[in-house]
Amino acid sequence: MHPPALAVINLACGYANRPTVLQGVSLVVHPAERVGLIGPNGSGKTTLFLAICGILKPQAGTVALFGQPVVAGQFYPSVGMLFQNPDEQLFCPSVRDDIAFGVVNLGLAPAEVAARVAQAMEQTGVSHLADRVPHHLSGGEKRMVAIAGVIAMQPRLILYDEPDAYLDRRARRRLVQFLLTHPAASLIASHDLELIAEVCQRVVVLDEGRLVADGLPPDILSNAALMERHGLEVPSIYR
């Protein structure tokens, strides 16, 4: 039996100015599974992502990626993360260079780097932007370029923090199609519950640092009492 893409067990995390953010969080994501992570602002979604990537050291509990324990401060190519603000991921002179940055740091041959960059640009619809300066792009274009930079590294688990922020309708449709067809496991944090309903096979609810619900999208998102209790609204598809 293959290990899960992600196994979080009794995780507790915090910061110097906020010691308790996550408390006893346990979560499993299977290979190729798309899981939506929802909750009000400040519930701990981004903190959970930072712990999964090894950026933030847990106070208690464990994180494992494909059976490999995560140690804070180490790099794990099996996981990629899309930050909420794309400007935090774009810093090279051109779109092509930005998308290539992570791949180059994997130590791959130039031909493999070029092939991965071309494929990622094609998948995200940004090939025509290859020679543009990233910070001259629109918010939606920046978002898709940031996604291209993540998938070019070919992680087997991708963490998406508000992936449809800044996107117009056309770019959002492309994102939805991409999420539905990309083979990597996905943990998608979003306030856009319509997106979660469209693409996710499972939904978990995080509130005040605790995982309070885990189930199929119709069971979670249509539960008006549950949603209201945790500061969320039932998406229109279930009203």
C-alpha positions in Angstrom: 0.0 0.0 0.0 1.3 3.4 -0.9 1.8 6.0 1.9 -0.5 9.0 1.9 0.7 12.2 0.1 0.3 14.0 3.4 -0.1 12.8 7.0 -0.4 15.4 9.7 -0.8 14.0 13.3 -1.7 16.0 16.4 0.0 19.1 15.0 0.5 22.1 17.2 2.2 25.3 15.9 2.5 28.9 16.8 4.7 32.0 16.7 6.6 34.2 19.2 3.8 36.8 19.2 1.0 34.2 19.0 2.1 31.0 20.7 -1.0 28.9 19.9 -2.3 28.9 16.3 -2.8 25.2 15.5 -3.9 22.7 18.2 -4.1 18.9 17.7 -4.6 19.1 13.9 -4.7 15.7 12.2 -5.2 15.4 8.4 -4.5 12.8 5.7 -4.4 13.6 2.0 -4.1 10.7 -0.5 -2.1 10.8 -3.8 -4.0 12.6 -6.5 -6.8 13.7 -4.0 -8.1 17.3 -4.1 -9.0 18.5 -0.6 -10.5 21.9 0.2 -9.3 23.7 3.3 -11.8 26.3 4.5 -12.3 28.5 7.6 -12.6 32.1 8.7 -9.6 34.5 8.6 -7.1 33.7 11.2 -8.1 30.1 11.6 -4.6 28.8 10.9 -4.7 27.8 7.2 -1.5 29.5 6.2 0.3 28.3 9.3 -0.6 24.8 8.5 0.8 25.2 5.0 4.1 26.6 6.4 4.4 23.6 8.8 3.7 21.1 6.0 6.5 22.7 3.8 9.0 22.6 6.7 9.2 26.3 7.0 7.6 26.4 10.5 8.8 24.1 13.2 5.9 22.4 15.0 5.6 22.6 18.8 4.1 19.1 18.9 3.0 16.4 16.5 4.3 15.3 13.2 4.1 15.9 9.4 5.0 13.3 6.8 5.1 13.7 3.0 4.7 10.4 1.1 6.0 8.6 4.2 9.0 10.9 4.7 9.0 12.8 8.1 9.2 16.5 7.6 12.0 18.3 9.5 11.8 22.1 9.7 14.4 23.9 7.7 14.9 21.2 5.1 13.8 21.3 1.5 11.2 18.8 0.2 10.8 18.8 -3.6 7.7 16.5 -3.2 5.7 19.5 -2.1 5.1 22.9 -3.7 3.3 25.9 -2.3 1.5 28.7 -4.0 1.5 31.8 -1.8 -1.5 34.0 -1.3 0.3 37.0 -2.8 2.0 36.1 -6.1 4.5 39.0 -5.7 6.2 37.0 -3.0 7.1 34.3 -5.6 8.1 36.6 -8.5 11.5 38.3 -8.5 13.3 37.4 -11.7 13.8 39.7 -14.8 11.4 37.7 -17.0 8.5 35.3 -16.6 10.6 32.5 -18.2 13.4 33.1 -15.7 10.9 33.1 -12.8 9.3 29.8 -13.8 12.8 28.3 -14.4 14.2 29.4 -11.0 13.0 26.5 -8.9 13.7 23.9 -11.6 17.3 25.2 -12.0 17.8 24.8 -8.3 16.8 21.1 -8.6 20.1 20.7 -10.5 18.5 19.4 -13.7 20.1 19.6 -17.1 19.4 22.8 -19.2 17.3 20.8 -21.7 15.1 19.4 -19.0 14.7 22.8 -17.4 13.6 24.3 -20.7 11.2 21.4 -21.4 9.6 21.8 -17.9 9.3 25.5 -18.2 7.7 25.3 -21.7 5.2 22.6 -20.4 4.3 24.7 -17.3 3.7 27.8 -19.4 1.5 25.9 -21.8 -0.5 24.3 -19.0 -1.2 27.7 -17.3 -1.7 29.7 -20.5 1.2 32.1 -20.0 3.5 31.1 -22.9 2.8 34.5 -24.6 4.2 36.2 -21.4 7.5 34.4 -21.4 9.7 37.5 -22.0 7.6 40.0 -20.0 8.8 41.5 -16.7 6.7 39.8 -14.0 5.9 42.9 -12.0 4.5 44.6 -15.1 1.8 41.9 -15.3 -1.8 42.1 -14.1 -2.8 40.4 -10.9 -4.3 37.5 -12.7 -1.3 37.0 -14.9 1.0 37.1 -11.9 -1.1 34.4 -10.3 -0.9 32.0 -13.3 2.9 32.6 -13.6 3.3 31.8 -9.9 1.4 28.6 -10.5 3.5 27.7 -13.5 6.6 28.2 -11.3 5.3 25.7 -8.8 4.2 23.0 -11.3 7.4 23.2 -13.3 9.1 21.6 -10.3 6.7 18.7 -10.6 5.8 18.3 -6.9 3.5 15.4 -6.0 1.6 17.6 -3.5 0.7 21.2 -4.1 -0.6 23.6 -1.4 -2.7 26.4 -2.9 -3.3 29.5 -0.8 -6.2 31.4 -2.3 -5.4 30.3 -5.9 -8.1 32.2 -7.7 -7.4 35.6 -6.1 -7.0 38.3 -8.7 -8.3 36.1 -11.5 -10.8 37.2 -14.1 -13.5 34.8 -15.3 -11.4 33.4 -18.2 -8.3 32.8 -16.0 -10.5 31.3 -13.3 -12.0 28.8 -15.8 -8.4 27.9 -16.9 -7.5 27.4 -13.2 -10.5 25.2 -12.6 -9.7 23.0 -15.6 -6.1 22.8 -14.5 -7.0 21.8 -10.9 -9.4 19.1 -12.2 -6.8 17.5 -14.5 -3.4 18.0 -12.8 -2.3 14.7 -11.3 -0.7 16.0 -8.1 -2.5 15.8 -4.8 -3.9 19.2 -3.8 -4.7 21.0 -0.6 -6.6 24.1 -1.6 -7.2 26.9 0.9 -9.8 29.3 -0.4 -12.6 31.7 0.7 -14.2 31.0 -2.7 -16.5 28.2 -1.7 -17.8 27.9 -5.2 -14.3 27.0 -6.3 -14.0 24.4 -3.5 -17.4 22.9 -4.6 -16.3 22.8 -8.2 -12.9 21.1 -7.8 -12.6 19.3 -4.5 -13.4 15.7 -3.6 -13.3 16.4 0.1 -13.5 19.4 2.4 -12.0 20.1 5.8 -13.0 23.0 8.1 -10.3 24.7 10.3 -11.4 27.2 12.9 -9.5 28.7 15.8 -6.6 26.3 15.1 -8.6 23.1 15.2 -10.0 20.8 12.5 -13.7 20.8 13.2 -15.2 19.0 10.2 -14.0 16.6 7.4 -16.3 15.2 4.7 -17.7 15.2 1.2 -18.3 18.7 -0.3 -22.1 18.4 -0.4 -22.2 17.2 3.2 -20.0 20.1 4.5 -20.9 23.0 2.3 -24.7 22.5 2.4 -24.7 22.2 6.2 -26.0 25.7 7.1 -25.7 25.2 10.9 -22.1 24.0 10.6 -21.1 26.8 8.2 -22.7 29.6 10.2 -21.1 28.2 13.4 -17.7 28.7 11.9 -18.2 32.0 10.2 -18.9 30.7 6.7 -21.7 30.9 4.2 -23.3 28.1 2.2 -22.2 28.6 -1.4 -25.0 29.4 -3.9 -24.7 25.9 -5.5 -26.1 24.4 -2.3 -28.7 27.0 -1.4 
